[in-house]
Amino acid sequence: MHPARLLNRGAAASLLLLIALGIAWEWRLAPLRPGGSTLVLKVLPLLAALPGILRGRRYTHQWASLPSLVYAMEGIVRAMTENGMSRWLALAEIVLALSLFATTAFYARAAPRRNA
């Protein structure tokens, strides 16, 4: 299998898991407010990247690598300031966000360029 295809699958898996984590975290697992938090809307930028990542579009991988670092930063801050379940969810967010960053960045480099 071509390395770019593996990287695309890794990016898609990381993205889907990060979306699922964000929704579950802020809606049910450990929301900031009982019953759910509007912070669940933080997954909207990830949802915007989903179609392009699933189709293997190089440009989407390029721009999606940048907001993934924001999710890593959020995970770092929350892992250092929260306790219990939220800390573990923040650590998972860090791993998934850094995985998304790495796979999207490497895919953008490995994917064949299209002549326009």
PDB file as gemmi writes it, atoms N, CA and C in Angstrom:
CRYST1    1.000    1.000    1.000  90.00  90.00  90.00 P 1                      
ATOM      1  N   MET A   1       0.851  -1.174   0.000  1.00  0.00           N  
ATOM      2  CA  MET A   1       0.000   0.000   0.000  1.00  0.00           C  
ATOM      3  C   MET A   1       0.898   1.238   0.000  1.00  0.00           C  
ATOM      4  N   HIS A   2       0.507   2.242  -0.749  1.00  0.00           N  
ATOM      5  CA  HIS A   2       1.266   3.473  -0.855  1.00  0.00           C  
ATOM      6  C   HIS A   2       1.263   4.211   0.491  1.00  0.00           C  
ATOM      7  N   PRO A   3       2.409   4.794   0.903  1.00  0.00           N  
ATOM      8  CA  PRO A   3       2.459   5.495   2.196  1.00  0.00           C  
ATOM      9  C   PRO A   3       1.426   6.616   2.324  1.00  0.00           C  
ATOM     10  N   ALA A   4       1.144   7.305   1.230  1.00  0.00           N  
ATOM     11  CA  ALA A   4       0.160   8.385   1.301  1.00  0.00           C  
ATOM     12  C   ALA A   4      -1.216   7.849   1.674  1.00  0.00           C  
ATOM     13  N   ARG A   5      -1.565   6.683   1.168  1.00  0.00           N  
ATOM     14  CA  ARG A   5      -2.868   6.093   1.495  1.00  0.00           C  
ATOM     15  C   ARG A   5      -2.938   5.738   2.993  1.00  0.00           C  
ATOM     16  N   LEU A   6      -1.857   5.206   3.525  1.00  0.00           N  
ATOM     17  CA  LEU A   6      -1.828   4.901   4.964  1.00  0.00           C  
ATOM     18  C   LEU A   6      -1.952   6.174   5.803  1.00  0.00           C  
ATOM     19  N   LEU A   7      -1.250   7.212   5.385  1.00  0.00           N  
ATOM     20  CA  LEU A   7      -1.327   8.473   6.107  1.00  0.00           C  
ATOM     21  C   LEU A   7      -2.735   9.058   6.041  1.00  0.00           C  
ATOM     22  N   ASN A   8      -3.382   8.941   4.890  1.00  0.00           N  
ATOM     23  CA  ASN A   8      -4.752   9.436   4.765  1.00  0.00           C  
ATOM     24  C   ASN A   8      -5.695   8.661   5.684  1.00  0.00           C  
ATOM     25  N   ARG A   9      -5.533   7.374   5.744  1.00  0.00           N  
ATOM     26  CA  ARG A   9      -6.381   6.574   6.642  1.00  0.00           C  
ATOM     27  C   ARG A   9      -6.119   6.916   8.103  1.00  0.00           C  
ATOM     28  N   GLY A  10      -4.853   7.134   8.444  1.00  0.00           N  
ATOM     29  CA  GLY A  10      -4.513   7.545   9.809  1.00  0.00           C  
ATOM     30  C   GLY A  10      -5.109   8.894  10.153  1.00  0.00           C  
ATOM     31  N   ALA A  11      -5.055   9.824   9.195  1.00  0.00           N  
ATOM     32  CA  ALA A  11      -5.644  11.147   9.418  1.00  0.00           C  
ATOM     33  C   ALA A  11      -7.157  11.042   9.589  1.00  0.00           C  
ATOM     34  N   ALA A  12      -7.797  10.240   8.754  1.00  0.00           N  
ATOM     35  CA  ALA A  12      -9.248  10.075   8.851  1.00  0.00           C  
ATOM     36  C   ALA A  12      -9.636   9.447  10.194  1.00  0.00           C  
ATOM     37  N   ALA A  13      -8.892   8.444  10.610  1.00  0.00           N  
ATOM     38  CA  ALA A  13      -9.188   7.797  11.893  1.00  0.00           C  
ATOM     39  C   ALA A  13      -8.984   8.769  13.054  1.00  0.00           C  
ATOM     40  N   SER A  14      -7.878   9.502  13.043  1.00  0.00           N  
ATOM     41  CA  SER A  14      -7.622  10.478  14.105  1.00  0.00           C  
ATOM     42  C   SER A  14      -8.703  11.542  14.142  1.00  0.00           C  
ATOM     43  N   LEU A  15      -9.099  12.020  12.972  1.00  0.00           N  
ATOM     44  CA  LEU A  15     -10.119  13.057  12.899  1.00  0.00           C  
ATOM     45  C   LEU A  15     -11.459  12.555  13.424  1.00  0.00           C  
ATOM     46  N   LEU A  16     -11.874  11.384  12.986  1.00  0.00           N  
ATOM     47  CA  LEU A  16     -13.151  10.829  13.450  1.00  0.00           C  
ATOM     48  C   LEU A  16     -13.145  10.585  14.957  1.00  0.00           C  
ATOM     49  N   LEU A  17     -12.050  10.072  15.466  1.00  0.00           N  
ATOM     50  CA  LEU A  17     -11.955   9.833  16.913  1.00  0.00           C  
ATOM     51  C   LEU A  17     -11.926  11.139  17.703  1.00  0.00           C  
ATOM     52  N   LEU A  18     -11.262  12.158  17.164  1.00  0.00           N  
ATOM     53  CA  LEU A  18     -11.227  13.456  17.842  1.00  0.00           C  
ATOM     54  C   LEU A  18     -12.612  14.102  17.856  1.00  0.00           C  
ATOM     55  N   ILE A  19     -13.350  13.963  16.778  1.00  0.00           N  
ATOM     56  CA  ILE A  19     -14.726  14.474  16.738  1.00  0.00           C  
ATOM     57  C   ILE A  19     -15.586  13.731  17.765  1.00  0.00           C  
ATOM     58  N   ALA A  20     -15.498  12.412  17.773  1.00  0.00           N  
ATOM     59  CA  ALA A  20     -16.288  11.613  18.721  1.00  0.00           C  
ATOM     60  C   ALA A  20     -15.919  11.954  20.161  1.00  0.00           C  
ATOM     61  N   LEU A  21     -14.632  12.122  20.427  1.00  0.00           N  
ATOM     62  CA  LEU A  21     -14.186  12.475  21.775  1.00  0.00           C  
ATOM     63  C   LEU A  21     -14.736  13.832  22.184  1.00  0.00           C  
ATOM     64  N   GLY A  22     -14.644  14.820  21.303  1.00  0.00           N  
ATOM     65  CA  GLY A  22     -15.137  16.155  21.633  1.00  0.00           C  
ATOM     66  C   GLY A  22     -16.617  16.176  21.935  1.00  0.00           C  
ATOM     67  N   ILE A  23     -17.384  15.448  21.144  1.00  0.00           N  
ATOM     68  CA  ILE A  23     -18.832  15.406  21.370  1.00  0.00           C  
ATOM     69  C   ILE A  23     -19.160  14.665  22.671  1.00  0.00           C  
ATOM     70  N   ALA A  24     -18.561  13.498  22.852  1.00  0.00           N  
ATOM     71  CA  ALA A  24     -18.850  12.712  24.052  1.00  0.00           C  
ATOM     72  C   ALA A  24     -18.391  13.433  25.322  1.00  0.00           C  
ATOM     73  N   TRP A  25     -17.251  14.061  25.263  1.00  0.00           N  
ATOM     74  CA  TRP A  25     -16.689  14.753  26.424  1.00  0.00           C  
ATOM     75  C   TRP A  25     -17.601  15.892  26.873  1.00  0.00           C  
ATOM     76  N   GLU A  26     -17.972  16.759  25.963  1.00  0.00           N  
ATOM     77  CA  GLU A  26     -18.715  17.957  26.339  1.00  0.00           C  
ATOM     78  C   GLU A  26     -20.221  17.740  26.446  1.00  0.00           C  
ATOM     79  N   TRP A  27     -20.686  16.607  25.956  1.00  0.00           N  
ATOM     80  CA  TRP A  27     -22.117  16.349  26.005  1.00  0.00           C  
ATOM     81  C   TRP A  27     -22.488  15.416  27.153  1.00  0.00           C  
ATOM     82  N   ARG A  28     -21.680  14.362  27.368  1.00  0.00           N  
ATOM     83  CA  ARG A  28     -22.061  13.350  28.342  1.00  0.00           C  
ATOM     84  C   ARG A  28     -20.996  12.990  29.380  1.00  0.00           C  
ATOM     85  N   LEU A  29     -19.759  12.760  28.964  1.00  0.00           N  
ATOM     86  CA  LEU A  29     -18.755  12.172  29.856  1.00  0.00           C  
ATOM     87  C   LEU A  29     -18.334  13.098  30.994  1.00  0.00           C  
ATOM     88  N   ALA A  30     -17.936  14.330  30.671  1.00  0.00           N  
ATOM     89  CA  ALA A  30     -17.497  15.271  31.699  1.00  0.00           C  
ATOM     90  C   ALA A  30     -17.733  16.706  31.235  1.00  0.00           C  
ATOM     91  N   PRO A  31     -18.987  17.087  31.006  1.00  0.00           N  
ATOM     92  CA  PRO A  31     -19.250  18.446  30.528  1.00  0.00           C  
ATOM     93  C   PRO A  31     -18.930  19.491  31.594  1.00  0.00           C  
ATOM     94  N   LEU A  32     -18.700  20.711  31.148  1.00  0.00           N  
ATOM     95  CA  LEU A  32     -18.432  21.791  32.098  1.00  0.00           C  
ATOM     96  C   LEU A  32     -19.650  22.083  32.963  1.00  0.00           C  
ATOM     97  N   ARG A  33     -20.839  21.907  32.389  1.00  0.00           N  
ATOM     98  CA  ARG A  33     -22.082  22.103  33.127  1.00  0.00           C  
ATOM     99  C   ARG A  33     -22.898  20.824  33.088  1.00  0.00           C  
ATOM    100  N   PRO A  34     -23.592  20.489  34.153  1.00  0.00           N  
ATOM    101  CA  PRO A  34     -24.419  19.279  34.135  1.00  0.00           C  
ATOM    102  C   PRO A  34     -25.443  19.326  33.002  1.00  0.00           C  
ATOM    103  N   GLY A  35     -25.583  18.200  32.321  1.00  0.00           N  
ATOM    104  CA  GLY A  35     -26.543  18.105  31.233  1.00  0.00           C  
ATOM    105  C   GLY A  35     -25.966  18.446  29.872  1.00  0.00           C  
ATOM    106  N   GLY A  36     -24.713  18.852  29.832  1.00  0.00           N  
ATOM    107  CA  GLY A  36     -24.085  19.161  28.550  1.00  0.00           C  
ATOM    108  C   GLY A  36     -23.644  20.609  28.479  1.00  0.00           C  
ATOM    109  N   SER A  37     -22.693  20.847  27.623  1.00  0.00           N  
ATOM    110  CA  SER A  37     -22.116  22.167  27.490  1.00  0.00           C  
ATOM    111  C   SER A  37     -22.131  22.593  26.026  1.00  0.00           C  
ATOM    112  N   THR A  38     -22.270  23.887  25.794  1.00  0.00           N  
ATOM    113  CA  THR A  38     -22.201  24.382  24.423  1.00  0.00           C  
ATOM    114  C   THR A  38     -20.777  24.308  23.876  1.00  0.00           C  
ATOM    115  N   LEU A  39     -19.842  23.946  24.710  1.00  0.00           N  
ATOM    116  CA  LEU A  39     -18.465  23.750  24.255  1.00  0.00           C  
ATOM    117  C   LEU A  39     -18.378  22.581  23.277  1.00  0.00           C  
ATOM    118  N   VAL A  40     -19.455  21.816  23.157  1.00  0.00           N  
ATOM    119  CA  VAL A  40     -19.511  20.733  22.172  1.00  0.00           C  
ATOM    120  C   VAL A  40     -19.360  21.295  20.753  1.00  0.00           C  
ATOM    121  N   LEU A  41     -19.645  22.563  20.583  1.00  0.00           N  
ATOM    122  CA  LEU A  41     -19.513  23.205  19.269  1.00  0.00           C  
ATOM    123  C   LEU A  41     -18.058  23.344  18.827  1.00  0.00           C  
ATOM    124  N   LYS A  42     -17.129  23.037  19.709  1.00  0.00           N  
ATOM    125  CA  LYS A  42     -15.718  23.127  19.342  1.00  0.00           C  
ATOM    126  C   LYS A  42     -15.344  22.130  18.240  1.00  0.00           C  
ATOM    127  N   VAL A  43     -16.181  21.156  17.970  1.00  0.00           N  
ATOM    128  CA  VAL A  43     -15.874  20.178  16.924  1.00  0.00           C  
ATOM    129  C   VAL A  43     -16.258  20.658  15.526  1.00  0.00           C  
ATOM    130  N   LEU A  44     -16.887  21.807  15.397  1.00  0.00           N  
ATOM    131  CA  LEU A  44     -17.313  22.297  14.081  1.00  0.00           C  
ATOM    132  C   LEU A  44     -16.165  22.461  13.083  1.00  0.00           C  
ATOM    133  N   PRO A  45     -15.009  23.013  13.482  1.00  0.00           N  
ATOM    134  CA  PRO A  45     -13.908  23.074  12.514  1.00  0.00           C  
ATOM    135  C   PRO A  45     -13.449  21.685  12.055  1.00  0.00           C  
ATOM    136  N   LEU A  46     -13.537  20.724  12.938  1.00  0.00           N  
ATOM    137  CA  LEU A  46     -13.162  19.363  12.567  1.00  0.00           C  
ATOM    138  C   LEU A  46     -14.165  18.786  11.579  1.00  0.00           C  
ATOM    139  N   LEU A  47     -15.438  19.078  11.796  1.00  0.00           N  
ATOM    140  CA  LEU A  47     -16.465  18.598  10.865  1.00  0.00           C  
ATOM    141  C   LEU A  47     -16.298  19.222   9.482  1.00  0.00           C  
ATOM    142  N   ALA A  48     -15.805  20.460   9.439  1.00  0.00           N  
ATOM    143  CA  ALA A  48     -15.580  21.115   8.151  1.00  0.00           C  
ATOM    144  C   ALA A  48     -14.478  20.413   7.361  1.00  0.00           C  
ATOM    145  N   ALA A  49     -13.524  19.845   8.054  1.00  0.00           N  
ATOM    146  CA  ALA A  49     -12.405  19.157   7.387  1.00  0.00           C  
ATOM    147  C   ALA A  49     -12.757  17.729   6.984  1.00  0.00           C  
ATOM    148  N   LEU A  50     -13.779  17.167   7.571  1.00  0.00           N  
ATOM    149  CA  LEU A  50     -14.083  15.754   7.371  1.00  0.00           C  
ATOM    150  C   LEU A  50     -14.267  15.336   5.909  1.00  0.00           C  
ATOM    151  N   PRO A  51     -15.072  16.013   5.099  1.00  0.00           N  
ATOM    152  CA  PRO A  51     -15.245  15.549   3.706  1.00  0.00           C  
ATOM    153  C   PRO A  51     -13.940  15.527   2.913  1.00  0.00           C  
ATOM    154  N   GLY A  52     -13.133  16.563   3.060  1.00  0.00           N  
ATOM    155  CA  GLY A  52     -11.874  16.620   2.323  1.00  0.00           C  
ATOM    156  C   GLY A  52     -10.869  15.584   2.778  1.00  0.00           C  
ATOM    157  N   ILE A  53     -10.828  15.328   4.069  1.00  0.00           N  
ATOM    158  CA  ILE A  53      -9.908  14.306   4.595  1.00  0.00           C  
ATOM    159  C   ILE A  53     -10.341  12.932   4.100  1.00  0.00           C  
ATOM    160  N   LEU A  54     -11.623  12.647   4.144  1.00  0.00           N  
ATOM    161  CA  LEU A  54     -12.102  11.340   3.694  1.00  0.00           C  
ATOM    162  C   LEU A  54     -11.862  11.125   2.201  1.00  0.00           C  
ATOM    163  N   ARG A  55     -11.878  12.204   1.424  1.00  0.00           N  
ATOM    164  CA  ARG A  55     -11.611  12.099  -0.013  1.00  0.00           C  
ATOM    165  C   ARG A  55     -10.123  12.160  -0.343  1.00  0.00           C  
ATOM    166  N   GLY A  56      -9.291  12.415   0.650  1.00  0.00           N  
ATOM    167  CA  GLY A  56      -7.853  12.455   0.415  1.00  0.00           C  
ATOM    168  C   GLY A  56      -7.382  13.715  -0.293  1.00  0.00           C  
ATOM    169  N   ARG A  57      -8.054  14.814  -0.072  1.00  0.00           N  
ATOM    170  CA  ARG A  57      -7.667  16.069  -0.720  1.00  0.00           C  
ATOM    171  C   ARG A  57      -6.463  16.675  -0.005  1.00  0.00           C  
ATOM    172  N   ARG A  58      -5.443  16.908  -0.768  1.00  0.00           N  
ATOM    173  CA  ARG A  58      -4.176  17.406  -0.226  1.00  0.00           C  
ATOM    174  C   ARG A  58      -4.349  18.759   0.455  1.00  0.00           C  
ATOM    175  N   TYR A  59      -5.092  19.653  -0.170  1.00  0.00           N  
ATOM    176  CA  TYR A  59      -5.289  20.983   0.381  1.00  0.00           C  
ATOM    177  C   TYR A  59      -5.975  20.923   1.749  1.00  0.00           C  
ATOM    178  N   THR A  60      -6.959  20.061   1.900  1.00  0.00           N  
ATOM    179  CA  THR A  60      -7.644  19.923   3.190  1.00  0.00           C  
ATOM    180  C   THR A  60      -6.682  19.426   4.253  1.00  0.00           C  
ATOM    181  N   HIS A  61      -5.820  18.487   3.896  1.00  0.00           N  
ATOM    182  CA  HIS A  61      -4.820  18.014   4.848  1.00  0.00           C  
ATOM    183  C   HIS A  61      -3.894  19.150   5.266  1.00  0.00           C  
ATOM    184  N   GLN A  62      -3.560  20.007   4.323  1.00  0.00           N  
ATOM    185  CA  GLN A  62      -2.669  21.116   4.645  1.00  0.00           C  
ATOM    186  C   GLN A  62      -3.294  22.055   5.671  1.00  0.00           C  
ATOM    187  N   TRP A  63      -4.534  22.478   5.442  1.00  0.00           N  
ATOM    188  CA  TRP A  63      -5.107  23.427   6.382  1.00  0.00           C  
ATOM    189  C   TRP A  63      -5.599  22.758   7.659  1.00  0.00           C  
ATOM    190  N   ALA A  64      -5.974  21.488   7.598  1.00  0.00           N  
ATOM    191  CA  ALA A  64      -6.465  20.800   8.798  1.00  0.00           C  
ATOM    192  C   ALA A  64      -5.353  20.552   9.808  1.00  0.00           C  
ATOM    193  N   SER A  65      -4.120  20.550   9.351  1.00  0.00           N  
ATOM    194  CA  SER A  65      -3.018  20.347  10.292  1.00  0.00           C  
ATOM    195  C   SER A  65      -2.900  21.521  11.264  1.00  0.00           C  
ATOM    196  N   LEU A  66      -3.280  22.715  10.839  1.00  0.00           N  
ATOM    197  CA  LEU A  66      -3.132  23.888  11.700  1.00  0.00           C  
ATOM    198  C   LEU A  66      -4.115  23.924  12.872  1.00  0.00           C  
ATOM    199  N   PRO A  67      -5.425  23.768  12.661  1.00  0.00           N  
ATOM    200  CA  PRO A  67      -6.311  23.786  13.828  1.00  0.00           C  
ATOM    201  C   PRO A  67      -6.122  22.586  14.758  1.00  0.00           C  
ATOM    202  N   SER A  68      -5.520  21.518  14.253  1.00  0.00           N  
ATOM    203  CA  SER A  68      -5.299  20.372  15.140  1.00  0.00           C  
ATOM    204  C   SER A  68      -4.394  20.761  16.306  1.00  0.00           C  
ATOM    205  N   LEU A  69      -3.514  21.727  16.089  1.00  0.00           N  
ATOM    206  CA  LEU A  69      -2.636  22.185  17.174  1.00  0.00           C  
ATOM    207  C   LEU A  69      -3.411  22.935  18.256  1.00  0.00           C  
ATOM    208  N   VAL A  70      -4.516  23.580  17.873  1.00  0.00           N  
ATOM    209  CA  VAL A  70      -5.365  24.254  18.858  1.00  0.00           C  
ATOM    210  C   VAL A  70      -5.985  23.217  19.801  1.00  0.00           C  
ATOM    211  N   TYR A  71      -6.394  22.085  19.249  1.00  0.00           N  
ATOM    212  CA  TYR A  71      -6.966  21.022  20.078  1.00  0.00           C  
ATOM    213  C   TYR A  71      -5.900  20.413  20.987  1.00  0.00           C  
ATOM    214  N   ALA A  72      -4.677  20.315  20.502  1.00  0.00           N  
ATOM    215  CA  ALA A  72      -3.587  19.825  21.347  1.00  0.00           C  
ATOM    216  C   ALA A  72      -3.338  20.797  22.500  1.00  0.00           C  
ATOM    217  N   MET A  73      -3.359  22.080  22.204  1.00  0.00           N  
ATOM    218  CA  MET A  73      -3.168  23.084  23.267  1.00  0.00           C  
ATOM    219  C   MET A  73      -4.297  23.034  24.283  1.00  0.00           C  
ATOM    220  N   GLU A  74      -5.530  22.886  23.803  1.00  0.00           N  
ATOM    221  CA  GLU A  74      -6.643  22.788  24.739  1.00  0.00           C  
ATOM    222  C   GLU A  74      -6.465  21.569  25.644  1.00  0.00           C  
ATOM    223  N   GLY A  75      -6.059  20.455  25.049  1.00  0.00           N  
ATOM    224  CA  GLY A  75      -5.830  19.253  25.834  1.00  0.00           C  
ATOM    225  C   GLY A  75      -4.740  19.443  26.879  1.00  0.00           C  
ATOM    226  N   ILE A  76      -3.676  20.138  26.517  1.00  0.00           N  
ATOM    227  CA  ILE A  76      -2.594  20.384  27.475  1.00  0.00           C  
ATOM    228  C   ILE A  76      -3.083  21.241  28.635  1.00  0.00           C  
ATOM    229  N   VAL A  77      -3.799  22.313  28.325  1.00  0.00           N  
ATOM    230  CA  VAL A  77      -4.309  23.195  29.381  1.00  0.00           C  
ATOM    231  C   VAL A  77      -5.272  22.439  30.284  1.00  0.00           C  
ATOM    232  N   ARG A  78      -6.183  21.700  29.701  1.00  0.00           N  
ATOM    233  CA  ARG A  78      -7.178  21.002  30.514  1.00  0.00           C  
ATOM    234  C   ARG A  78      -6.578  19.830  31.278  1.00  0.00           C  
ATOM    235  N   ALA A  79      -5.552  19.193  30.726  1.00  0.00           N  
ATOM    236  CA  ALA A  79      -4.886  18.104  31.460  1.00  0.00           C  
ATOM    237  C   ALA A  79      -4.160  18.646  32.689  1.00  0.00           C  
ATOM    238  N   MET A  80      -3.690  19.883  32.598  1.00  0.00           N  
ATOM    239  CA  MET A  80      -2.962  20.468  33.721  1.00  0.00           C  
ATOM    240  C   MET A  80      -3.876  21.123  34.753  1.00  0.00           C  
ATOM    241  N   THR A  81      -5.105  21.444  34.377  1.00  0.00           N  
ATOM    242  CA  THR A  81      -5.975  22.192  35.288  1.00  0.00           C  
ATOM    243  C   THR A  81      -7.169  21.404  35.806  1.00  0.00           C  
ATOM    244  N   GLU A  82      -7.478  20.274  35.201  1.00  0.00           N  
ATOM    245  CA  GLU A  82      -8.659  19.520  35.625  1.00  0.00           C  
ATOM    246  C   GLU A  82      -8.255  18.194  36.254  1.00  0.00           C  
ATOM    247  N   ASN A  83      -9.202  17.591  36.944  1.00  0.00           N  
ATOM    248  CA  ASN A  83      -8.965  16.322  37.628  1.00  0.00           C  
ATOM    249  C   ASN A  83      -9.931  15.260  37.137  1.00  0.00           C  
ATOM    250  N   GLY A  84      -9.650  14.031  37.543  1.00  0.00           N  
ATOM    251  CA  GLY A  84     -10.568  12.933  37.276  1.00  0.00           C  
ATOM    252  C   GLY A  84     -10.701  12.591  35.808  1.00  0.00           C  
ATOM    253  N   MET A  85     -11.938  12.337  35.403  1.00  0.00           N  
ATOM    254  CA  MET A  85     -12.241  11.921  34.039  1.00  0.00           C  
ATOM    255  C   MET A  85     -11.785  12.963  33.017  1.00  0.00           C  
ATOM    256  N   SER A  86     -11.963  14.244  33.328  1.00  0.00           N  
ATOM    257  CA  SER A  86     -11.575  15.300  32.382  1.00  0.00           C  
ATOM    258  C   SER A  86     -10.090  15.263  32.070  1.00  0.00           C  
ATOM    259  N   ARG A  87      -9.274  14.947  33.053  1.00  0.00           N  
ATOM    260  CA  ARG A  87      -7.829  14.869  32.809  1.00  0.00           C  
ATOM    261  C   ARG A  87      -7.515  13.750  31.817  1.00  0.00           C  
ATOM    262  N   TRP A  88      -8.161  12.605  31.970  1.00  0.00           N  
ATOM    263  CA  TRP A  88      -7.914  11.480  31.057  1.00  0.00           C  
ATOM    264  C   TRP A  88      -8.436  11.796  29.653  1.00  0.00           C  
ATOM    265  N   LEU A  89      -9.556  12.456  29.579  1.00  0.00           N  
ATOM    266  CA  LEU A  89     -10.088  12.854  28.277  1.00  0.00           C  
ATOM    267  C   LEU A  89      -9.169  13.872  27.604  1.00  0.00           C  
ATOM    268  N   ALA A  90      -8.598  14.772  28.405  1.00  0.00           N  
ATOM    269  CA  ALA A  90      -7.661  15.757  27.863  1.00  0.00           C  
ATOM    270  C   ALA A  90      -6.403  15.072  27.334  1.00  0.00           C  
ATOM    271  N   LEU A  91      -5.918  14.066  28.031  1.00  0.00           N  
ATOM    272  CA  LEU A  91      -4.740  13.326  27.552  1.00  0.00           C  
ATOM    273  C   LEU A  91      -5.049  12.604  26.242  1.00  0.00           C  
ATOM    274  N   ALA A  92      -6.250  12.053  26.135  1.00  0.00           N  
ATOM    275  CA  ALA A  92      -6.655  11.412  24.883  1.00  0.00           C  
ATOM    276  C   ALA A  92      -6.745  12.443  23.766  1.00  0.00           C  
ATOM    277  N   GLU A  93      -7.249  13.632  24.095  1.00  0.00           N  
ATOM    278  CA  GLU A  93      -7.336  14.690  23.090  1.00  0.00           C  
ATOM    279  C   GLU A  93      -5.947  15.098  22.596  1.00  0.00           C  
ATOM    280  N   ILE A  94      -4.992  15.164  23.487  1.00  0.00           N  
ATOM    281  CA  ILE A  94      -3.620  15.505  23.095  1.00  0.00           C  
ATOM    282  C   ILE A  94      -3.084  14.476  22.115  1.00  0.00           C  
ATOM    283  N   VAL A  95      -3.240  13.206  22.440  1.00  0.00           N  
ATOM    284  CA  VAL A  95      -2.730  12.136  21.574  1.00  0.00           C  
ATOM    285  C   VAL A  95      -3.403  12.182  20.208  1.00  0.00           C  
ATOM    286  N   LEU A  96      -4.716  12.316  20.183  1.00  0.00           N  
ATOM    287  CA  LEU A  96      -5.437  12.335  18.912  1.00  0.00           C  
ATOM    288  C   LEU A  96      -5.117  13.579  18.087  1.00  0.00           C  
ATOM    289  N   ALA A  97      -5.004  14.729  18.742  1.00  0.00           N  
ATOM    290  CA  ALA A  97      -4.711  15.964  18.011  1.00  0.00           C  
ATOM    291  C   ALA A  97      -3.303  15.927  17.421  1.00  0.00           C  
ATOM    292  N   LEU A  98      -2.338  15.422  18.176  1.00  0.00           N  
ATOM    293  CA  LEU A  98      -0.973  15.328  17.646  1.00  0.00           C  
ATOM    294  C   LEU A  98      -0.880  14.268  16.554  1.00  0.00           C  
ATOM    295  N   SER A  99      -1.649  13.210  16.689  1.00  0.00           N  
ATOM    296  CA  SER A  99      -1.706  12.202  15.631  1.00  0.00           C  
ATOM    297  C   SER A  99      -2.306  12.798  14.359  1.00  0.00           C  
ATOM    298  N   LEU A 100      -3.379  13.575  14.519  1.00  0.00           N  
ATOM    299  CA  LEU A 100      -3.983  14.242  13.371  1.00  0.00           C  
ATOM    300  C   LEU A 100      -2.994  15.203  12.724  1.00  0.00           C  
ATOM    301  N   PHE A 101      -2.290  15.969  13.525  1.00  0.00           N  
ATOM    302  CA  PHE A 101      -1.309  16.905  12.979  1.00  0.00           C  
ATOM    303  C   PHE A 101      -0.241  16.173  12.180  1.00  0.00           C  
ATOM    304  N   ALA A 102       0.317  15.128  12.759  1.00  0.00           N  
ATOM    305  CA  ALA A 102       1.406  14.408  12.088  1.00  0.00           C  
ATOM    306  C   ALA A 102       0.936  13.755  10.795  1.00  0.00           C  
ATOM    307  N   THR A 103      -0.199  13.083  10.838  1.00  0.00           N  
ATOM    308  CA  THR A 103      -0.654  12.375   9.641  1.00  0.00           C  
ATOM    309  C   THR A 103      -1.080  13.341   8.535  1.00  0.00           C  
ATOM    310  N   THR A 104      -1.706  14.461   8.897  1.00  0.00           N  
ATOM    311  CA  THR A 104      -2.090  15.416   7.858  1.00  0.00           C  
ATOM    312  C   THR A 104      -0.874  16.114   7.268  1.00  0.00           C  
ATOM    313  N   ALA A 105       0.078  16.458   8.109  1.00  0.00           N  
ATOM    314  CA  ALA A 105       1.279  17.135   7.607  1.00  0.00           C  
ATOM    315  C   ALA A 105       2.092  16.205   6.702  1.00  0.00           C  
ATOM    316  N   PHE A 106       2.277  14.975   7.121  1.00  0.00           N  
ATOM    317  CA  PHE A 106       3.051  14.034   6.304  1.00  0.00           C  
ATOM    318  C   PHE A 106       2.292  13.647   5.034  1.00  0.00           C  
ATOM    319  N   TYR A 107       0.970  13.565   5.129  1.00  0.00           N  
ATOM    320  CA  TYR A 107       0.190  13.265   3.928  1.00  0.00           C  
ATOM    321  C   TYR A 107       0.335  14.389   2.906  1.00  0.00           C  
ATOM    322  N   ALA A 108       0.255  15.628   3.372  1.00  0.00           N  
ATOM    323  CA  ALA A 108       0.376  16.765   2.455  1.00  0.00           C  
ATOM    324  C   ALA A 108       1.713  16.742   1.723  1.00  0.00           C  
ATOM    325  N   ARG A 109       2.719  16.212   2.360  1.00  0.00           N  
ATOM    326  CA  ARG A 109       4.030  16.112   1.712  1.00  0.00           C  
ATOM    327  C   ARG A 109       4.112  14.895   0.793  1.00  0.00           C  
ATOM    328  N   ALA A 110       3.504  13.794   1.186  1.00  0.00           N  
ATOM    329  CA  ALA A 110       3.637  12.538   0.420  1.00  0.00           C  
ATOM    330  C   ALA A 110       2.644  12.399  -0.725  1.00  0.00           C  
ATOM    331  N   ALA A 111       1.525  13.116  -0.628  1.00  0.00           N  
ATOM    332  CA  ALA A 111       0.487  12.976  -1.645  1.00  0.00           C  
ATOM    333  C   ALA A 111       0.961  13.543  -2.974  1.00  0.00           C  
ATOM    334  N   PRO A 112       0.557  12.904  -4.049  1.00  0.00           N  
ATOM    335  CA  PRO A 112       0.942  13.435  -5.367  1.00  0.00           C  
ATOM    336  C   PRO A 112       0.294  14.786  -5.626  1.00  0.00           C  
ATOM    337  N   ARG A 113       1.052  15.664  -6.240  1.00  0.00           N  
ATOM    338  CA  ARG A 113       0.528  17.006  -6.560  1.00  0.00           C  
ATOM    339  C   ARG A 113      -0.220  16.939  -7.871  1.00  0.00           C  
ATOM    340  N   ARG A 114      -1.320  17.650  -7.917  1.00  0.00           N  
ATOM    341  CA  ARG A 114      -2.117  17.728  -9.144  1.00  0.00           C  
ATOM    342  C   ARG A 114      -1.722  18.983  -9.895  1.00  0.00           C  
ATOM    343  N   ASN A 115      -1.556  18.851 -11.167  1.00  0.00           N  
ATOM    344  CA  ASN A 115      -1.250  20.029 -12.003  1.00  0.00           C  
ATOM    345  C   ASN A 115      -2.537  20.763 -12.323  1.00  0.00           C  
ATOM    346  N   ALA A 116      -2.535  22.042 -12.013  1.00  0.00           N  
ATOM    347  CA  ALA A 116      -3.753  22.828 -12.253  1.00  0.00           C  
ATOM    348  C   ALA A 116      -3.623  23.672 -13.493  1.00  0.00           C  
TER     349      ALA A 116                                                      
END                                                                             
